[in-house]
Amino acid sequence: MIVNFGYVAMSEILTNASPSQTMTAQQFSKIKDKEAGLKKLERIAQNNIENCLRLLKHNAAHDISFFRFSSRIVPLVNHSYTEGWKYERAVLPRLREVGEFVQSNQMRVDFHPDHFVVLNSTDEEITKRSLQTLLYHYKLLKGMNVDPTHRCVLHIGGKKEGKVQGLEAFVENFSNIPTTLGKMIMLENDDTVYTLEDALYLGEKLDIPVILDLHHHDVNYGELHLSELWPRVLKTWEGSPLPVKIHISSPKSSPDDKSHHDYINKDRLIEFLQLVNGSCERIDVMIEAKKKDQALFQLMEDLKAEKDCKFISQATIEFVQT
């Protein structure tokens, strides 16, 4: 089984390469000429995209072909101050450069919009804002010439009116959103409300790939063992053009700690790989550790001591259980 590792948004090693430089709404409001303010936002966004390309080149040098972009590439997007702003035109040339690099290096890239982007709210305004944010991500992907299918990870959302109602509200809202945006979505279990079983209920019902977040599952599990749920997770990926993916992080202190550690506990990962070994040809593993790429490099060093891990590259192993 091939296991391919990636990391999230920013590098702990590259300097001056933030992809999420910004301007606050307060700062923007103090610029008297709105057009001048928008031009400044465009320059910030262009610089953020240039840094995304720097990050991808850094990744390529270390054989990392799996990466999650920051969702904060374009500052103040969809803010009332920037209503009507055609930001996608200004950033298109640089997005094209990023996309060409992604394609030529056969990289898998995606997004994970902020937690306020939810589709299970009964509040029409919240749903509208969530769709606007999804459209923003769609435009970025299309600007890169990257197929938007299954590129945005979402949590199910809150449970203001109850967990069952939250699941049914998701079903209703999902059926009403544009198909192009619906196809972008992958669902992830969370660490507080919706378990992997809940995510599978929606994934199976609505034909949405489900991402197992192993840390979230460890602190917020349902009635069924992971060995029973994993085949169902795999089945949700059968219609996807992309390999199955999971998220891993490690608790900061005690086993039930929801906060993320700087690095990854390899023992929990190995335990999982032993459980699922042979169930699929490849798993893409997104590392959600505080130390970003540094955590990935450390994990790879740690795995060198494992006899079941055969190294294919600096960021990919073959797990061969003996």
Phi, psi and omega in degrees: 000126179276132179236117186248127187254144174220178180218180194251119155067313189223159179253141173272354186254314177292140177259150177051046183230033180292130177267011185224037172296149189215179171224134181283160177299324179296317178297318180296320183296338181275352177274114187294323181267108184300319181297322177294322178296318179294323177298321178294319176299320180296321178294321177296315180297318179299319178295321177299319180291322175301321178289329173301318179295320176300318179297318180295322178293321174300316179298315181299324179294339180246020176064022179270114184248012183228124187207139174256122177287151169296144175274358184257032182295317181254111183288146177059023178293138181067012173283151180300331179293334186248021181304132180087358182289123179267065183300329185296333179290317183293325185264357186304313182303320180285326174298321178299319179299316179298314181298320179297321180291319178301313183293315184292337179253009176050053181265150171258122180233150176203186182227160172222087180306156183302163187297341180282354177273101185226153180242015181245018179273145174271359177274114184299327181292320178295317179296319180298315180295323178296318179293323177298320179291320176297321178297321176302314179294322177300316180296321178296315180295317178295324177297330177276354187063034176258129178302120183289352184301123176056054180240358182235120178271131175234149163276160182293320178129205183267185180224043184307320182252019180109151184294315180297317178297324178297320178294317181289327176295323177298314180302313182295313182294320181298324181291344183255355183272158179304139182302322181299324179281323179299324181290342180286338198276139164238149182248142181234140172290151180247178188263006185229313190247294190263117182282177175299324178298321178294316179298322179292325177304314180286317182300317180288325183286323189249003180061053178242129177299141181250131177261126171279119167263110188295318179297313178301319180295322181295329182259348181215082185249159180261214185272335186265147178286153181302329179297333177276331184273328185301316178301327178289322175301312181301321183296327179292343181265359186298329181265008183269146174284355184247154176293160176300144178228153174227167174246139173230142170208173180233145179297145183292323182227266182284161182303331181264013179286126182280339181286154187270139175284163176295327186233182183251135174280107185296332184296320179293322178297313180299319178302317179294314181298324176295324180293320189256000185305132179086355182280340178205167183282327187210143172232130172265124187248114178270119180274119179250063180252154184300328184270012170050238182294330177298322177294323177297312181298321179293319178299317180297322176297316181297323183288343179297338180276354183267121183294338181276356184255111177258121186280128176263321177208189180292344183224015181220135176235163165250124179268113182238094184289127181260000000 
